[in-house]
């Protein structure tokens, strides 16, 4: 399926994002893609609170994602943002022990509607996120995907994607995090602004 289009998550596309999340039960038990933001998720937080916090962030321009569309329907996304927008990551203690310098951008999670898994949505979302990062000025981009080679892993649990998708798009492995995750990095150039005629 190469007929996907990409749009940034913003107040205009919020209803499409919300429909996709609601269709999929709030995603991972009501996360609403808030786990990596400062507010986080967990005990004492309801799915409705997560939804409200996410909507506030989107409407204020403090949440970023590349939404993948099949026609008029959003079918997946890739969340990205500056490190201060997404300060929470898995394996954080281990990450910080080997940290030399924070990246400009983080890619923290993907979600694909169950009907579209295995159809290239994750790759399209990652490409879309990188284009959006370039449009927003570029810089060093980091993510923490999983190495699934030789292992059977359900796509529904690959919240940060498979490392092979990142490597196809030029990311380099920097160091291991936990047993199967890696810090991967790529420098994205700022997009050229069109010349005025």
VMD Tcl script that draws the C-alpha trace (Angstrom):
set ca {
  {0.00 0.00 0.00}
  {1.78 3.12 -1.17}
  {-1.27 5.37 -1.31}
  {-0.80 6.58 2.26}
  {-0.59 10.28 2.94}
  {0.96 11.95 5.98}
  {-0.32 14.91 7.98}
  {1.07 16.42 11.16}
  {-0.91 16.05 14.37}
  {-2.39 19.46 15.18}
  {-5.73 20.96 16.18}
  {-7.05 20.40 12.64}
  {-6.16 16.69 12.57}
  {-6.97 16.06 16.26}
  {-10.46 14.64 15.49}
  {-8.89 12.03 13.14}
  {-6.31 11.07 15.76}
  {-9.01 10.87 18.45}
  {-11.21 8.62 16.28}
  {-8.31 6.22 15.73}
  {-7.44 6.11 19.44}
  {-11.08 5.63 20.47}
  {-11.51 2.86 17.87}
  {-8.57 1.08 19.52}
  {-9.77 1.35 23.13}
  {-7.62 4.33 24.09}
  {-4.47 2.47 22.92}
  {-2.63 0.28 25.41}
  {-5.34 0.56 28.06}
  {-6.08 4.26 27.69}
  {-2.58 5.72 27.19}
  {-3.67 8.22 24.52}
  {0.03 8.45 23.61}
  {0.81 10.29 26.88}
  {3.31 7.83 28.42}
  {6.41 9.68 27.18}
  {5.18 13.19 28.01}
  {6.01 14.73 31.40}
  {2.51 13.97 32.75}
  {2.92 10.25 32.04}
  {0.28 7.60 32.63}
  {-0.32 5.02 35.33}
  {-2.06 4.55 38.64}
  {-4.52 7.25 39.47}
  {-4.78 8.42 35.85}
  {-7.89 7.60 33.86}
  {-8.13 7.25 30.09}
  {-10.29 10.40 30.10}
  {-7.55 12.35 31.93}
  {-4.98 11.12 29.41}
  {-7.26 12.13 26.52}
  {-7.81 15.60 28.00}
  {-4.09 16.16 28.63}
  {-3.22 15.00 25.11}
  {-5.81 17.28 23.53}
  {-4.49 20.27 25.52}
  {-0.96 19.53 24.35}
  {-2.04 19.20 20.71}
  {-4.08 22.41 20.76}
  {-1.13 24.27 22.36}
  {1.38 22.85 19.83}
  {3.19 20.81 22.52}
  {2.64 17.36 20.98}
  {3.96 16.14 17.64}
  {3.18 13.13 15.49}
  {3.08 12.13 11.85}
  {-0.39 10.74 11.15}
  {-0.72 8.18 8.37}
  {-3.93 8.34 6.34}
  {-5.59 5.87 4.02}
  {-7.95 8.20 2.21}
  {-9.67 10.32 4.86}
  {-9.05 7.88 7.71}
  {-6.05 8.03 10.06}
  {-4.66 4.50 10.40}
  {-1.46 5.02 12.40}
  {1.12 7.45 13.69}
  {4.67 8.06 14.79}
  {5.11 10.27 17.85}
  {8.16 12.54 17.92}
  {9.18 15.74 19.64}
  {11.96 17.72 21.28}
  {13.49 15.98 24.30}
  {11.81 18.37 26.76}
  {8.44 17.51 25.21}
  {9.13 13.76 25.59}
  {11.32 13.41 28.71}
  {10.10 9.94 29.72}
  {11.66 6.92 28.03}
  {12.01 3.24 28.90}
  {15.35 2.11 30.37}
  {15.99 5.71 31.47}
  {18.59 4.96 34.16}
  {20.64 2.86 31.75}
  {20.15 5.49 29.03}
  {21.42 8.31 31.26}
  {24.47 6.33 32.43}
  {25.84 6.30 28.86}
  {24.54 9.71 27.80}
  {26.99 12.19 26.31}
  {24.54 14.75 24.89}
  {20.76 14.90 24.54}
  {19.43 14.79 20.99}
  {17.35 17.59 19.49}
  {14.45 15.20 18.78}
  {13.12 11.88 20.05}
  {10.92 9.36 18.30}
  {9.15 7.54 21.12}
  {6.31 5.44 19.78}
  {4.26 4.14 16.88}
  {0.73 2.90 16.69}
  {-0.95 1.13 13.77}
  {-4.63 0.20 13.59}
  {-4.93 -3.59 13.84}
  {-6.50 -3.78 10.35}
  {-3.41 -2.11 8.82}
  {-0.57 -3.98 10.53}
  {1.98 -5.44 8.15}
  {1.05 -3.01 5.35}
  {3.88 -0.47 5.65}
  {2.19 2.04 7.94}
  {5.10 2.13 10.42}
  {7.61 2.87 7.66}
  {5.34 5.57 6.20}
  {4.91 7.10 9.68}
  {8.66 7.18 10.32}
  {9.34 8.77 6.93}
  {6.62 11.31 7.65}
  {8.09 12.13 11.06}
  {11.54 12.69 9.55}
  {10.09 15.03 6.90}
  {8.22 16.95 9.59}
  {11.40 17.21 11.69}
  {13.23 18.58 8.63}
  {10.43 21.12 8.09}
  {10.72 22.17 11.75}
  {14.46 22.84 11.41}
  {16.12 19.42 11.55}
  {18.78 18.28 13.99}
  {19.90 15.10 15.73}
  {17.11 12.52 16.00}
  {17.21 9.59 18.39}
  {14.97 6.60 18.99}
  {14.96 3.33 20.94}
  {13.66 0.54 18.69}
  {13.73 -3.17 19.34}
  {15.93 -5.75 17.63}
  {13.53 -8.55 16.69}
  {15.87 -10.60 14.52}
  {15.56 -14.29 15.36}
  {12.69 -13.64 17.78}
  {8.94 -13.83 17.44}
  {7.45 -10.55 18.63}
  {3.85 -9.41 18.17}
  {3.63 -6.18 16.19}
  {1.15 -4.86 18.74}
  {3.96 -4.80 21.35}
  {6.52 -3.00 19.18}
  {5.59 0.42 20.54}
  {8.93 1.84 19.36}
  {9.17 -0.13 16.12}
  {11.72 -2.63 14.86}
  {15.33 -1.54 14.42}
  {15.35 -2.73 10.80}
  {12.89 0.04 9.80}
  {15.16 2.69 11.31}
  {18.28 1.26 9.70}
  {16.60 1.30 6.27}
  {16.16 5.04 6.75}
  {19.78 5.70 7.70}
  {19.75 5.47 11.50}
  {22.89 4.03 13.14}
  {23.03 1.85 16.24}
  {24.79 3.71 19.04}
  {24.43 1.50 22.12}
  {22.20 -1.18 23.58}
  {19.42 -0.45 26.07}
  {18.16 -3.42 28.03}
  {18.21 -6.80 26.36}
  {16.71 -6.00 22.95}
  {16.45 -2.23 22.54}
  {19.02 0.09 20.98}
  {19.69 3.80 20.94}
  {19.72 4.74 17.25}
  {20.63 8.14 15.86}
  {20.45 10.14 12.64}
  {21.08 13.78 11.72}
  {18.24 15.31 9.70}
  {18.96 18.39 7.64}
  {16.56 21.30 7.75}
  {14.24 21.39 4.76}
  {14.96 24.09 2.21}
  {12.40 26.82 2.13}
  {10.89 27.35 -1.30}
  {12.28 30.36 -3.16}
  {9.98 33.32 -3.56}
  {9.26 34.25 -7.15}
}
mol new
graphics top color blue
foreach p $ca { graphics top sphere $p radius 0.5 }
foreach p [lrange $ca 0 end-1] q [lrange $ca 1 end] { graphics top cylinder $p $q radius 0.2 }
display resetview
